[in-house]
Amino acid sequence: MCGILAVLGCSDDSQAKRVRVLELSRRLKHRGPDWSGLYHHGDFYLTHQRLAIVDPASGDQPLFNEDKKIVVTVNGEIYNHEELRKRLPNHKFRTGSDCEVIAHLYEEYGEEFVDMLDGMFSFVLLDTRNNSFIAARDAIGITSLYIGWGLDGSVWISSELKGLNDDCEHFETFPPGHMYSSKEGSLRRWYNPSWFSEAIPSTPYEPLVLRRALENAVIKRLMTDVPFGVLLSGGLDSSLVASITARYLAGTKAAKQWGAQLHSFCVGLEGSPDLKAGREVADYLGTVHHEFTFTVQDGIDAIEDVIYHIETYDVTTIRASTPMFLMSRKIKSLGVKMVISGEGSDEIFGGYLYFHKAPNKEEFHRETCRKIKALHQYDCLRANKATSAWGLEARVPFLDKEFINVAMSIDPEWKMIKPEEGRMEKWVLRRAFDDEEHPYLPKHILYRQKEQFSDGVGYSWIDGLKSHAAQHVTDRMILNAAHIFPHNTPTTKEAYYYRMIFERFFPQNPARLTVPGGASVACSTAKAIEWDASWSNNLDPSGRAALGVHLSAYEQQLPSAANGKLAPEIIDNVPRMMSTVPEVTIQS
C-alpha cells in the first residue's frame, strides 16, 4: 500500500516549497518504503512513496502517458489492468505496473473512466496540457485518503492526515466512491450502485452464485509479484478467504514464483480463541502457519504508535487495530509484503451479533447499507493503516465491487437471523460454502459464532485496556469532558484516554471532525440501538455487549431460543445450523 501526496495550485514553485513537500511526503514513507518519487510542474507537486507489489522493477511513480503530458500518482491495485490494456490498443505502455493504465484511460475517455477500474485505489491525475487535475477514491474506501485546502487557494490530497494537517486551513476525509475535478472545483460521486439508495432488494438467494462471486473476488487478488499470505483468525470470514486461496493458488503466477503452499498468520493473547481456531483451520488447509502472541502490556505500550498511524480516537477501531498493528510488523519481518484479509463480510451479511435483534428484513437491509457506507471510517481504515504502518498491503475480497453487487441484491429475508430455523448470523454465506463432497472448512468452523477481532484475540485484552485507562483518567476528568472535548465527548475513561493521545498528534479542529461518533453496542450504528431498549444501558462496541446473544456476554447469561435469541442448544447442535430451507439447493 503506497503513500501519495499532491499539492495542487499552490502559487509557489520555489525550492523551499519543494523541500517542504518532500518533508511532508516523508511522513508517509512507512506506507511505501521501496522508492520515493516527486513530479514538479509549475505550482503542482505530485509525490509518491512506493510499496512495490506488481512490477517491482519498473513501476516506480509518478507514472505518465506516452508524451508525459498526463501524470498520475496512485495508491492501490487495479485488478483488471490487463483487460483494460486490451481496450487501449493504440497506447504504448512503459511499465508493467497495473496503475499505469489510469493515465491512458484518462487520455482515451476523459474524466468518466473511473468506474471502469476494478480494484482498490486512490489517485491524483494532472493534465499538464491545461493544468487541470482530478483525484478519486475507490468505491468503498479501502484505501485511505484526505483532501485539504490552503489559504493560498491550493488543494491538497494525501493518503493520511499527517501529510496535510499542518499545512491546510481546512481538511476532511475524501469520501469513498467520489471524484474531485478541478474543472468543477467540487466533489461528485462516481459510484452509484443500486443498493446505495437502500431500496429493499428481492433477488432470490442462490448459494452457488454467491460462492462463485466470492471465489472470483479472491482469485483476482492473487495478482502479485512479491511474497504474500492470508490473515487467519479462525473466524468464518478469514477462514473462507484462506480456504479459497489455498484451493486456487496452484497454477497461478504467484505460486510459480513463491511456491504453492500458502502462508497464514494469526495473532492473539496466549490461549486466545482466535489462536486456537486459526491453528485448527491452518492444519485443515495445510498452510504454513505463523502464530504471533502478545501480552496486554505489549498492546498498551503500542497504543500511542497505533493512534498516530491509524489516525482515530474511535474506541473499537483502536482496540482492533492494536493487535493487527503488532502482527503486521511480524509479518513484514518475514519478507511478506501483501496479505489477503476478511474485512467487510459482517457489514454485507449482517454478521455482528446485534443483528439478532433486527425487527424485520427492511431494517436489517438498511442497517447493512449504513454499515457498508461507514466502512471507510472503521474496518477499512484499520486494515489499511495498521498494515501500511509497516509497509504491508491488505487486500479485501469481500469488498470487491462485483461481489457486493451480488450479495446486496439478495432478498434480505434470507439474511435474517432465525435461530428457531437453525439460521445463525451470516447463514447465507455459511450455507453457500457448505459443500459435503469437497468441504471448504470443518463444520464447526463454518458455523462458529461471530467473534469481533478485538474480542477474539483474547477477552482480557479489552478488560486490560479499560483497567489501564482507569489508572490515567480520573473521575474529575470525565466530569469535565464536555468542556474539554465538546465534539464527540468521550463518555468512558478508555475513550477519554485515546482522545488525549489523538489530540496531541492532531490538535486541529478538522482532524477531530474526521472521526465518527455516536452511541454503539457491539459495533452497531446509533440507529440500530433502537432495536432493543435494554442495550442503551450497555453501550460498548465489544461483541460481548450483545447481551443474551454472545456466548461470553458481559451478563454471562443465555436466554432460550423461545424469546428469539441464540440459545446454547443451538450453538451445540451444529447439524441444526446446517439445516436448509427446502427450496434452496446447491449443485456443484
N, C-alpha and C positions, 0 to 999 in steps of 0.2 A: 504494500500500500504506500503510495508516494505522497509527497507533500507539495502543494502548489501555492504560490503567492503571486498575485498580479496587482500592480499599481498602475492605474489607467487614467491618463489625462491629468497628471499631477502638476503641470506647468513648471516643471523643474527637470532639466536634463543635465544637471551638474554632476561632477564626480562625487561630490558629497552625498547627493541623493542616491547614486548608485551604491555607494558604500552602505548607506542606511538600509536600502532594500536588501542587500546581501546579508546584512546583520540580522534583519527580521526573518529572512528566508532560512538562516541557520537555526532559528528556533524550531524549525520543522525537520531538522536533519535526522532525528530519530525515526521519522516515517520513511525516509529514503537514504540509507547510509551508503548506497553503492556509487552515486555520482551526483554532481550538482551542475545545474545549467542556468544561464541567465541570457535573455534576449532583450536588448535595449533599442528602442526606436523612438526617437524624439522624447516625448514625455510619457512613454509607455514602457513598462517593465514587466516581463513575464519570467518568473523563476520556477525552478523545478528541483526537488530533492528526490532522487530516483531509488526505488526498490525494484531491482531487475528480476522479473518473473518470466516474461516472454521476450525472446531475442535479447539476452543479456549483452551480447557482443556489440550490437549496432543500434540499439533502440534508445539511445540517450536523447533527452529532451532539453528544450522545446523541439517540436517537430514541424516540418514545413511541407507545402505543396511543391510542385516542380520548380517554379520560378522564385520560390521563397517569399512570395508576397502574402501568403496565408501562414500564420504562425499559431501553434497551439501548444498549451501545456496541460497535461492530463493526469489525473489520479484515477486509477481503476483498471478494469479489464473489459474488453469488448469481445464477447464470446463468439459472435457471428462475423468477425472481421474477414475471414476467408470468403464467406458468402458475399459480403459487401464488396470485396475487391473484384469479384467476378462481374459486378454490376458497374464497374468503372474501368472498362477495357482500354479506354484512351488515356488513362493516367499512369504515370510512372512512379513506382514506389521505391524509395531509397533504402528502407529498412524492413525487417520482418516484424516490427512492432505492431501489435494489434491496434494501438492507438493512432497510428499514422493515418488510418482510413478517415478519421474525422476531418482532417484538413481537406482531403479530396472530395468528401461528401459535401462539404460546405461549398466548394468551388462548383460542384455539379448541381446541387439542389438549393443552395442558399440556406437561410436560417431554419427551414422547415424539415431538416433531416434528422433531428434528434430522436424522434420516435422510431427511427429505423435501427437505432442502436439497441442491441441485446446485451446487457451487462450491468455492471456497477461502475459508476463514473462521476467525476466532477471535472469540468474543464473550462478553460478560458481560451477563446479564439480571437486573434487580432487580424483584421484585414487591413494591411498597410496601404492598400490602394486608395482607401478613403478614410483611414484611421477609425473605422467602426469596429466594434467588438461585441461578442456575445459570451455569456457564461451560462452553464447549465449544470444541473444536478440530477442524478438518476431517479427513477420513478418513486422509490420508497425511501431513499435517503440512506442507503447502505454506506456510502462514502460521506464523510463529514464535510461541511462547507459553510462558510460565513461570508457575509457581504458588509462592507462598511463605506462610509463617505467622509472625505476630508474637508476641512474648511476651505481648501483651495479648489473645491469642486471635483476632486479626484474620486474615483470609485476603486475600492479595494476588494479583492477576492482572496480568501485564504482557507486552507484546509482546516486550520484550527484557530481558535480565538487568539492565541498568543502571537500569531503572525500579524495582527492588526489592531489589537485592543489599545495599545499605547499611542497609536498614530491617527486614529479616526475620531472624529467628533461624535459620530453615531455608528453603531454596527448592530447586526442582528443575524439570526440563523437564516441561511439561504434555504428557502423552502424546497422540499423534495418535489420532483416532477415539474419543476419550473425552469424558465429561461429568463435571463436578463439581457435585453438588447439595448445597446447604446443609441440606436436609431429611435427607439421609443422612450428610452430613459426610464423604463419600469420593468417589473417582473410580470411574466404571464405563464400560465400553466400549459405545459405541453402534454402532460399525461392525464388522459381523461377516460379511464376505464368505466365500464357500465356499473361496477359495484360502488364507485365513488359517490354516487348520488344516494346511496343507502337504500335504493329500491329493493324490495324483497324478491330474490330470485326464485325460480320454480323448476330448474332443471333436475330431473331425477338423478339419484345417486347411482353412479356406475363405478364400482370398485376398480375394475381393470383400467378404465380411463384415468382415474386418479393415480393409480400405481404407475402407469406408463408416463404420466406427466412428471411425477417426481423423479423417476429413473432418468428421463431425458434431462431434467434440470441438473442432476448430479453429474451425468456423463459429460455435459458440455463444460463443467467446471474442472475437468481433468486436464484442461489445456494449460500446460506448464512446461518450462524448460529448466526447472530447478527442483530440488528435493521437496516433498510435501507429505502431509499426513492428514489424519482426521482427529477432531476432538471427540472424545468418547466418555461421556459421563455415566453411561449405562441406562440413561432415560430413553424413552421411546424415540425422540427426535434424532439425537446424536447416534443412537444405535441403528436406526434405519438408514441414515446417511452413510454410516460406516459399512453396513451390510451391502448396500447398493454399490458403493465404491469398490469394495473387495470383490464383488461379483463381476464388475465390468472393467476392472483395471487392466486385466490381462489383454494384451493386444494393442493397447494404446501406446502413443509415443512416450508418455511418461513412464510406462512400465519398461519399455525398451531401454530408456536412459537410466532409470533408477531402480529397476527391479520390480517384480510383480507382487512382492509381499508388502502389504500395506502396513504403515506405522500408525499407531494410535496413541493418544495422550489423554491422561486424566489427572485431576488434582483434587485434593481433599485433606482434611484433618485425618490423623491416624484413626482408622476404623470407621471412616465416614460411609454413609450409604452409597455415594457415588463411586468410591474406590472399589467397594465390593462388587457392585453391579457392573462397573466398567470392566473389571478384570474378567468377570464371567462372560461378558459379551466378546471381549477380545479373544478369550480361549475358544469360544464357539466359532468365531470367524477366522481364527488363525492369524491374527495380526501380530506384528512386533509391538508389544505393548510397553508403554513407559508410564509409570506412576510417579507422581510428584506429591510429596506431603509437605504441609506447612503447619506451623503452630499458630495459635491465636495471636501470640506476641509477634510472630513474623508478619502477620497481616496488619496488626496495629502499627507496627514500625513503618509499614509501607503506605499508610493512609495518605500522608501528605504528598508523596510522589503520585499516588493514584489520582487524587483530586487535581493536581497540576496537569496531568496528562489527559484525564477524562473530561475535565472542564465542566464539572457539575457539582451541585450540592444535594442532589436528589438521593434520598436515603437508600432506596432499593438498588439504584444503579451503583452506588459506591460499595454496598455490601457484596454485590455480584462481581463488580469489576476487579476487586482486590485479588481474589484467588486466580482470576483469569490473567491479570497483570503479572502475578508471580509465575504462573505456568508458562506464559508466553516467553518470558526470559529464559526459562529452562529449555523450552522447545528450540528457540533460536540458537542456544548454545550447542545443540546437536547438529547444527548445519541446515536445519529445515527453514524454509522461507515462506511457505504457504500451507494453510490448514483449511479444511472444509468443516463447517460447523452447522448446528441445527436451529439457529435463531429463526423466529417468525412463525413457527408452527402453531404455537399456543394462541397467537393473535388471530390466525386464519381459521382455526378449528374450534376456538373457544376452549382451550386446554387448561386455563387457570381454574383452580378449584371453585372459585366464586361463581363460575358459570353454572354450577349445580342449581343456583337459585334463580336462573333466568326464568321469568314468568311465562314467556311464550316465544315462539320462533322469531317473531318480529323484533323483540327486544334483544334476543340472542344475536341476530344478524347485525343489528345496528351497533351493538357493542363490539363485535368483531371489526366492523368498519372503523369505529373510533380508535380501536387499538392499533390497527394497521397504520392509520394516518399518523399516529403518535410514535411509531417505532423509531423514527429518527432521533427522538429525544430520550429514548431509553435503551432498548436492547441493541439497536444498530449502532448507537453512539458508543455503548460499552464494547461491543465486539470489534468495532473499527479502531477505537483509540487504545483499548487495553492491549491489543496485539501490535498496533502500529508503534506503540511506545518503544518496542524492541525491534522494529524493522521486520515484522511478521505480517503476512496478509491473511485475512479471514474471508472465505467465500461462503455464501449462504444460499443453498439451492432452494429452500422453502420460499425465498423471496424472488424467485425467478418470475418474470412478468407473465409468461405463458402458464406456469403452474398456478399462480394466483388467479388468473382468469378462469382456469378450470375449477379450482377449489371454491372460489367465491361465487360461482354460478350455481352451486348445488343448493337445492331447496334446504333452508336451514332446519327444517323439521328433522332431517336426517342427522344433523349435528347435535341436536338437543340431547342432554344427558338424562337418561331414563334408567335408573338402577333396577326398577321393577322389571324391566325388559332385558336386563343384563348389559345395558349400554352405558359405559363409563365415558369420561371425557375423551375426546378425540377418537371416538369409536369408529367413525367412517375411515379414518386413516389406519387404525389398527386392523380393521377388517380387510382393507384393501391389500394388506401385506400378510394376511393370514393364509399362507399357501401350504397346504398339507403335503403336497408332492415335493416341492422344492422350498422348504421353510427358510425364511429370511432371518428369523430370530427364535430363540426359545419362547415358548408360550408365556411364561411368567414375566419375561422381559417385555414382550409385545404388549402385555396387559398390566404393566407396572404402573402404579398410581403416579400422577404428576408430582414431581418434586422440583421446586424452584431452585435454580443453581445456587443461590446464597444459602439455602437450606441443605441441599444435597451434599455440599462439601463438608457438612458436619453441623449439627444443630448448635453446638457450643460456640460456633463462630459468631452468630448474631448475638447470642447471650453475652459473649465476651466483649463485643463492640459496645453493647449497652452499658455494661459494667465499667468499661474504660471511660466512656463519655461521662458517666455519672461522677467520676473522680475529678473531672476537669470542668464541669459545668455546674454551677451552684443553683440552688432554688431561686436566689435573688436574680441571677442572670435570666432565668426563664421568666420570672415575674415581669421583667422589663424588656422582654424580647420584642414586643410590638413596637417599642420606641427605637430600639437599635436596628431592627430589621422589619420595617413596615411592609415591605413587599415579600410575599411568601414567608410570613412569620413562622419560624420553627416552633413546633408545639411539644417537642421532646428534647431531652438533653443530647441525644445522639444527633438529631437534626441540627441543633444549635452548634455542636462541636464541628460538624462538617462545614457549616456555613461560615464559621470563623476562619477556617483554613482557606476556603474558597475566596472570601473577600480579601484576604491577604495577597493572594495571587492575582485576583481580577477585581480590583476595587471600583471599577467604573459601573455606573448605573446600567448601561446597556448590557453589561456582562451578566448581571443578576437576572435581567429580564429574559435571557436565553434559556433559563432553566424552568421547566414546568412546575406547577404547584397543584394544590387541591387535595382533598381527602382521598384516601385509598385504603382498601382492605384486600390483602392477598393479590396485589397488583391490579386491582380494578380501577376503572375510571370513577370520577366522582358521581357520575350518573348512575352507575351500577350499584352504588351503596344503597340506593333506594329499594333494591330488590329484597333486602332483609333489614328490618329496623334494628335488630339486635346487633348488627355489625357496626353501627355508628358508635358503639361504645368500645370497640376493639380495633381502632384504626391503625393497622400495622401492615406494611407491604409483604411481610412473610407469608408463605403459603399456610403456615400453622395458624394464621389468624382466621382461616376458613373454618370456623367452629362447627363441629358436627360433620365435617367433610374430610379433613386431613386426618390420617391415622394417628399422627402425633400432634394433634391440635393442642393449643395452649390450655384449653379447659380439660384435656385428657378424657373426653367422653365421646362416645359414638352412639348416636341415636339409631334406631332401627330403620329399615327401608320403608316402614309403614308411613312415615311422615315425609317421604320423598327425598331422603338424604342417603348418602352412601353408608351401608351397613357392613359390619365385619364379615358376615357370612357371604356377602357378595365378593369382597376382596379375596377371601379364602377359596371361593369356588370359581376357579379360572374357567372351567367349561361353560358356566353361565355367561361369562364375559365374552365368550366366543359364539354365543347364540346369534342367529341372524333372523331378520325379518324374512318370511318365506319368499317374497318377490325378488330378493337380492341373491344373485348367484355370480360366481366368478369362473370364467373359463380361461385357462392359460393358453 
